[in-house]
Amino acid sequence: MQPIQQQVIETLQTLSPAEQQEVLDFAEFLKSKRQRLPSANIEPVQSFLETAQAYIGAGSGPGDLSTNPEYMKGYGT
């Protein structure tokens, strides 16, 4: 038996029946939680930046509008 398993058994034997039931309930909870995890085939979640990088600069249009003289013409008059 592996050391951690032996430690769990030894500790479990020192607990009251009610406490042993709590340990069992928790172990079953962990087991069911592991079974509900999504499959490893699902792609990892990407940030917005990672997703948008393929589209950055893909469109056409004027450069920086704040320095474009035609865009600024008549501004502030």
C-alpha positions in Angstrom: 0.0 0.0 0.0 1.2 3.5 -0.8 2.3 5.7 2.1 -0.5 8.2 1.7 -3.2 5.5 1.6 -1.7 4.0 4.8 -1.8 7.4 6.5 -5.4 7.9 5.5 -6.4 4.5 6.8 -4.5 5.0 10.1 -6.1 8.4 10.6 -9.5 7.1 9.6 -9.3 4.4 12.3 -8.9 7.0 15.0 -12.1 8.8 14.1 -15.6 8.2 15.4 -18.1 6.5 13.1 -19.8 9.8 12.4 -16.5 11.4 11.4 -15.6 8.4 9.3 -18.9 8.9 7.4 -18.0 12.5 6.8 -14.6 11.4 5.3 -16.4 8.9 3.1 -18.9 11.5 2.0 -16.1 13.9 1.1 -14.2 11.2 -0.8 -17.3 10.4 -2.8 -17.9 14.1 -3.5 -14.3 14.4 -4.9 -14.8 11.3 -7.0 -18.1 12.6 -8.5 -16.5 16.0 -9.1 -13.7 14.5 -11.1 -16.2 12.5 -13.2 -18.1 15.7 -14.0 -15.1 17.5 -15.4 -15.1 18.3 -19.1 -13.2 16.1 -21.4 -9.6 16.9 -22.1 -10.5 17.3 -25.8 -12.1 20.7 -25.2 -9.9 23.6 -26.2 -8.6 25.8 -23.4 -10.4 29.2 -23.0 -8.7 32.1 -24.8 -8.7 35.7 -23.7 -10.4 38.3 -25.9 -7.1 39.5 -27.1 -6.0 36.1 -28.2 -9.3 35.6 -30.1 -9.2 39.1 -31.7 -5.6 39.0 -32.8 -6.6 37.2 -36.1 -8.8 40.2 -36.9 -6.7 43.1 -35.8 -5.7 45.1 -38.9 -7.9 43.0 -41.2 -10.1 45.8 -42.1 -9.3 48.8 -44.4 -9.7 52.4 -43.4 -7.8 55.5 -42.6 -4.8 55.5 -40.3 -4.8 57.3 -37.0 -7.7 59.7 -37.3 -6.3 62.0 -34.6 -3.4 63.1 -36.9 -5.2 62.9 -40.2 -5.4 66.5 -41.5 -8.6 65.9 -43.5 -10.3 64.5 -40.5 -9.2 67.4 -38.3 -10.3 70.0 -40.9 -12.8 72.4 -39.4 -12.4 71.0 -35.9 -12.7 73.6 -33.2 -14.0 76.4 -35.5 
